[in-house]
């Protein structure tokens, strides 16, 4: 779906024009994220079409396997195109989705990249770690107040 959305994008820039992160001077541009997805897909496709065995995964090279989407690995990721700073700048306000005339959801790939960064690569910002630890340990992003039950003692 994200690839289809990237190719369906008309590059009008309305998503970027209404993005509050972009309007405040941050690097995030939902349009650029979609274009980066498309650029990466075209790069991978060109290398697969060329049949260049240099990009076949290491364990398959000796078997003379041709590259395809299942065994392709050139060592790059989408983060080589879209910076982590861009992904983290998103406020998830949904303005880009509402502004798109083609009904593309530029927010979805941003959230997927952010989720991949946190869950797979463990590369979240240091500011977020206490929140994640609190969610994991207490089921809430706010740490339990140590004095929470003290009000009962006076009753």
C-alpha positions, -999 to 999 in steps of 0.1 A, spaced: 0 0 0 28 25 8 45 18 -25 12 23 -43 6 56 -24 41 68 -33 35 62 -70 0 77 -68 12 109 -53 7 139 -76 35 158 -58 12 188 -53 27 196 -19 -5 203 -1 5 178 26 37 197 33 20 231 31 -4 222 60 21 202 81 26 220 114 61 205 119 71 219 85 55 252 91 76 256 123 108 251 104 114 214 111 128 192 83 96 170 80 80 171 46 53 144 41 57 148 3 94 142 5 89 110 26 66 96 -2 91 106 -29 119 89 -9 98 57 -7 94 59 -45 131 66 -51 141 37 -30 117 14 -47 130 24 -81 166 19 -70 158 -16 -57 138 -24 -88 166 -13 -112 191 -35 -94 168 -65 -93 161 -61 -131 198 -58 -139 204 -93 -124 235 -81 -106 244 -109 -82 264 -85 -61 232 -76 -41 221 -112 -34 222 -119 3 255 -134 15 242 -169 22 228 -173 -13 258 -160 -33 275 -193 -37 244 -209 -51 242 -186 -81 208 -172 -71 196 -142 -90 184 -112 -70 147 -108 -64 127 -90 -37 131 -120 -13 168 -122 -13 179 -86 -22 201 -68 2 223 -38 -8 229 -27 28 207 4 25 175 12 41 149 39 38 167 58 65 194 65 40 169 87 22 147 100 51 164 111 82 154 100 117 150 137 125 123 140 99 104 110 112 105 122 148 93 157 139 59 144 130 31 154 154 6 128 140 -20 156 137 -34 141 105 -34 174 86 -14 159 57 -41 132 53 -69 156 53 -52 179 28 -44 153 2 -66 156 -29 -58 120 -40 -67 105 -5 -32 93 2 -22 88 38 14 102 41 11 97 79 11 58 76 47 54 63 59 79 88 44 60 116 57 27 102 92 41 99 90 54 135 77 20 147 105 2 129 131 26 144 118 20 179 109 -17 179 134 -32 155 165 -10 157 159 3 193 169 37 181 144 59 198 154 93 212 167 92 248 139 115 259 114 87 250 131 59 269 116 67 304 81 68 288 86 34 272 100 20 304 69 33 323 46 18 298 63 -15 299 65 -17 337 33 1 348 11 1 317 10 39 317 34 66 302 34 84 336 54 69 364 34 61 395 36 88 421 54 75 452 32 96 475 -1 86 458 -15 67 487 -3 91 514 -36 110 516 -53 79 532 -31 81 563 -48 112 576 -83 98 573 
